[in-house]
């Protein structure tokens, strides 16, 4: 089973994202975390293949946090959310280990689902080979 972890302090946003993914892809397992400490525990115990992370979690350097996730689960795909939609920031995110960047203010559910579906299909193919 493909495991997804959504890390975001904004409860309505996190729950909405989990719900739209679950409605379209009920075969995946979705966990949520509201902070970085709880998320690290979940990452270590469940080893998710897809991690959504808000770069602006309270008390955490988001760029260093992305690096830490990649150290724990190097094969995980990280989708980083942020309100900062600057090319320089995107470059820094990718250098930190993020695989995808989503501007939090402009994403749509359909765009997100398309991205998640493509990642899930790739992970499923990898698991079958």
MOBELVEN-V809080 format. One record per backbone hydrogen bond with DSSP energy under -0.5 kcal/mol. NH is the residue of the N-H (numbers start at 0). CO is the residue of the C=O. If there is no record, write none. Layout:
# MOBELVEN-V809080
[[NH,CO] [NH,CO]]
This chain:
# MOBELVEN-V809080
[[3,28] [4,49] [5,30] [6,4] [6,51] [7,5] [7,32] [10,8] [13,9] [14,10] [15,11] [16,12] [17,13] [18,14] [19,15] [20,16] [21,17] [22,18] [23,19] [24,20] [27,24] [28,1] [29,27] [30,3] [32,5] [38,34] [39,35] [40,36] [41,37] [42,38] [43,39] [44,40] [45,41] [46,42] [48,2] [49,2] [50,76] [51,4] [52,78] [53,6] [54,52] [54,80] [59,56] [61,54] [61,59] [64,60] [65,61] [66,62] [67,63] [68,64] [69,65] [70,66] [71,67] [72,68] [75,72] [76,48] [77,75] [78,50] [78,76] [79,77] [79,99] [80,52] [81,101] [84,82] [85,83] [89,85] [90,86] [91,87] [92,88] [93,89] [94,90] [95,91] [96,92] [96,93] [97,92] [98,77] [99,77] [101,79] [103,81] [103,101] [105,102] [106,102] [111,107] [112,108] [113,109] [114,110] [115,111] [116,112] [117,113] [118,114] [119,115] [120,116] [121,117] [122,118] [123,119] [124,120] [125,121] [126,122] [127,123] [128,124]]
